[in-house]
Each structure stands twice: as C-alpha cells, then as structure tokens.
Amino acid sequence: MQEKEIITSTDEQQEYVINMGPQHPSTHGVLRLLVSLKGEKVKSVQPHIGYIHSGIEKMCESITYPQIIHLTDRMDYISAHINNEAVCLNVEKALEVDIPDRIKVIRTIMSELTRLQSHQLWWACFGMDLGGLTCFFYGLRDREKILDIFEETCGGRMILSYNCPGGLMYDIHPNFQKRVKEFIKYFRKILPEYDQLLTGNVIFHERSKGIGKLTKEDAISFGVTGPTGRASGFSCDVRKHEPYSAYDRVQFKEILHTEGDTFARYVARIDEMWESMNIIEQLIDNIPEGPFAVKMKPIIKLPEGEYYQRVETARGELGVYIISDGNKNPYRVKFRSPNFSNLSVLNHIASGFKIADLVAIGGSLDLIIPDIDR
Amino acid sequence: MRSIINYLKEIIFGVWSLLKGMKVTGSYFFRPGTIITQKYPSNRKDLVMFERFKGEVVMPHNEKNEHKCTGCGICELNCPNGTIEIISKTIVTEDGKKKRAIDKHIYRLSMCTFCALCVKTCPSNALAFSQKFEHAVFNRALLIKQLNKPGSQLMKGVE
C-alpha cells in the first residue's frame, strides 16, 4: 500500500527517507542516520545509535578500579589518555591522595599531545569528507609522529592505558622530552601548511561558511561542549573553569568564536592546536623531579559515597560519576560522554540544509561512535 | 559594473586559493622523503619496535630453561577479561616440603586488551611484553598459548 503511494505520488510534499549508515564512510563508525529528504533538502535527521554498544558502564560494576581504566580507552579511542585521566582523578579525589607535581605535569603534557593528535586526525578526516583526500595523508603523517612518542613511553599507540590510580604505569622514556620538543618545532612549521591547503580553499569556504548554524542558546540547552560549543560562543572549557592536573599553572586562552557554523568549528579546532602546542612548550622544559606513582593499596576500595570528576577531552566535557558502596567494585559508574550530547544537536542544525551539507556538519561535530554508545 | 568586478574578484581569489594549496602539494614532489612515514612490508627485516611496545605477554626463560613464575595467581586475579588462566600443581621440594608450583600458564592472546596490569603487578617480574606484533593466524586455537615452556622449572632463589 505504502509502496504504491511512493511510486505514484508526484506531490511536491513527498518525503523520501534514506538510511545513511550504519556502514558509511562519513559517519566515522557504525552510526545510522535516518534522513528524511524533500528533494535534496534534509527535513529531519534521526540518529539510531547502539550498533557498537559494548556495555562498558555495566562491565565497570563487576571489575576493580584499576581495571576500569583500560575500558575507558575503548570509549573515545582517539583521546584515550584523557579518559584514563578522568577515572584516575576521580578515584584519587575520593581517596584524597596527594598527587606529586611530576605526575600532574606529565599527565597534562600527555593530554595535550592526545588533543593534538585527535585534532590532526579530525582535520584529516574532515578534509576527506569534503573531498580533499590530500588532507587525509598529511594529517595522518603528522599524527604518526605523536603516536611514536606515545609508543616509546606508554607502549601503545592509541590504546595507551598509561594512567593508573595514584599516578602513571611507568616513568617517561628518557627520549620523551627531546622527541616532544622536536615534534613541536616540526609541527609549528607544518600547521600553516594545513591553512594553505584547506582553510583558505575557496571550495571549502563555499561548503562550510554559514552551514549548520548553532546559536549559543541552543548550544547550552543541548549541552554541546568542546570546540563545537566554543565555536558558538559557549564558554565551556573545563581546563579553564575547573582546572585539574597542571592546567592552573599554564597560560593559555580559551578559543571562542561566535559564528557557530561549520567553518567556525573548523577554525576553533585549528586554533586549539596552536594553544595545545603553547601549553606543551610551557611545561616540557620543567618537569619536576619526583616519583611517577604514589604507592597505593593493592586492593583499592573507595569510601561510601558519590564522586564526580569532569575533564576536557578533545571533543568536549567528559564526566565520570562513581557511586561506591565501600567495596572494591563500584556500585554504579556513569560516563557523561561529550559525543552523545553533541550528536543530539545534529537534527537541529542539519535540517533545512542539503544532504551533502549533512556530511560536512557531521564531520565538524567530530563524532566518535563508541563514545556515544559506550 | 560593480557586480562584474566583484564576480571577477571572486574568480581570481578562488583560483589563487587553489593555487596556494597546489603549491603545498606540488612542493612535496621535490622532497618526497618528508611525506613517507615508513614502507612497512618491505622494511620488515630491519624493523625495530620500541622496547616498551606491548606486543604480547611472554614469560622470559633463561638458558637453563628456568622461569620466575611461582604460580601465585596474582596476574590471573588482576586480568580484567580472563585472558590468563593458571593451572598449578603441588611439588615436593628437595628438603621434603610440599609446595605450590606452576603447571601451565595459559594466555589467550585473542582476549588480551594489553592493559599491562599482569606485567605490572607480578611480584616476581616473571612476565614481560615482547615486541612481536604480527599476530594473524588461520586457526583461532593457535592464539591460546602456554607461556611456560615444557619441562621448565622455577629459577633458584625466587620465592
């Protein structure tokens, strides 16, 4: 009955519903978007999530606190180190452990390197989504250098598991400082190339300026955080408002743009890369001496109560909420993931634009699907 | 008239921005060494991984086929996903005492998430990571490994 209607109807109001995903290169994972189209215009976007649901929150209830760390690697796998840090900070806050400066500084440097490589990958993929395949190769080439630094110190490239409650798994590699300095010197020369290649490109301008406008009010009411929210003028940088680790001792400015379109989100991330390099340069030369981990009890038990810690990942605000009943396992763990909130705004900003713009808007939100589904 | 000038300006700006991008890509034709990361399958012979690289868990043995694993089971306890299984046996030592010792240290590579908790928590440093990373096999059963070599013994002086 319905099928007949679609074939015979010549009405202009006719709606055409297509599935974008779950296996679509521009959704960066298994995200299924149910797109209602009127002609080429998007009428509404209905995200269907849960294809890569792995039950991380439930799994956390049956394992101990040090074991939770490696699961958070798998949530937002591009900024794995910051996720690790969030859980560790929460556990340390609950136990009221004093963390030496050395650990704080190393964690901050690692977080900023993570943010850099995350934005590099995003730049590579965003360029590719919009048809510039060259970006993909250049972005991944530079990211490789950071991954090598990670590999030398942590033993992993993406899935680091470098934090543990009370500090770090191992001390930094003797080559770490030298390599990071070399990388910063190298990347300061390379980042203007990104601008020449994509930021100034006229085709890119046409496809991103004025597309997917998000106002500040909407950003706040949808809970959109990270560079996406800051591009709309929503000052939401946790590093600035609630400094953790060593962010209170470094000078950096919060990137704020007011346009709120795809281009503003792009520029916000490029600017964040410059800021990240500034933060690393301030810290890399004066890593204080000291132990790389505080001695903790072999079995960590949190006192009864509720604990919350938020950090700024490369995509926005990640909150870790732990309810403890005094056992070695948490009673309940909840992750407030940035991508879930950022995805919720997609229908709001993409409707009215063309379907090709949906790819640009989705790319500019920088979605990581396992972080949405958890 | 003004609109025509603006139109021409837009075209010139557009072409200029494309040329700027092409200058970057074109420059790499003259310095191809800076764009290549590594030629992986052809550099396999002299590829050296970093010493901390987490390839797979191994149990180092010395030349007398001795290892340091006492079979205490702490790695099994700390493993978040049941990768390690320890099958222990009771042996009688030279002075007549009964003692727990390791029979089989089973390591399932297919389940390992490389969190390094087993290596870090081992009280006698019996476990380590190897740098091998090419794990693909045709049979799933090959991924279940026994870490202690057959006929191996506990190293003297390790309790």
Contacts between the chains, C-beta under 8 A, distances in Angstrom:
chain1	res1	chain2	res2	distance
A	63	B	80	5.3
A	66	B	78	7.6
A	66	B	117	6.4
A	67	B	78	7.4
A	67	B	80	3.9
A	67	B	115	7.3
A	67	B	117	6.8
A	69	B	115	7.1
A	70	B	80	6.2
A	70	B	113	5.5
A	70	B	114	8.0
A	70	B	115	3.5
A	70	B	117	7.5
A	71	B	80	7.4
A	74	B	113	7.9
A	134	B	25	5.6
A	137	B	35	7.3
A	138	B	35	7.9
A	140	B	37	8.0
A	141	B	35	6.3
A	141	B	37	5.8
A	144	B	37	4.8
A	148	B	50	8.0
A	151	B	49	7.9
A	151	B	50	5.2
A	151	B	52	7.7
A	151	B	53	6.0
A	152	B	50	4.6
A	152	B	52	6.7
A	153	B	52	7.0
A	154	B	52	7.2
A	155	B	50	7.5
A	155	B	52	4.1
A	155	B	53	5.5
A	155	B	54	4.1
A	155	B	114	7.8
A	155	B	116	6.8
A	155	B	129	6.7
A	156	B	54	5.7
A	156	B	114	6.4
A	159	B	113	7.5
A	159	B	114	6.6
A	161	B	114	7.0
A	161	B	115	4.8
A	161	B	116	6.0
A	164	B	120	7.8
A	169	B	116	6.1
A	169	B	120	6.2
A	170	B	52	7.0
A	173	B	50	8.0
A	173	B	52	7.1
A	193	B	24	5.2
A	196	B	20	5.0
A	196	B	21	6.0
A	196	B	23	7.1
A	196	B	24	5.2
A	197	B	21	4.8
A	197	B	24	5.2
A	197	B	25	7.4
A	198	B	21	7.4
A	200	B	17	4.7
A	200	B	20	6.0
A	200	B	21	7.5
A	201	B	17	5.4
A	201	B	18	6.8
A	201	B	21	5.6
A	202	B	13	6.7
A	202	B	14	3.7
A	202	B	17	4.7
A	202	B	18	6.6
A	203	B	14	8.0
A	203	B	18	7.7
A	205	B	17	8.0
A	298	B	121	8.0
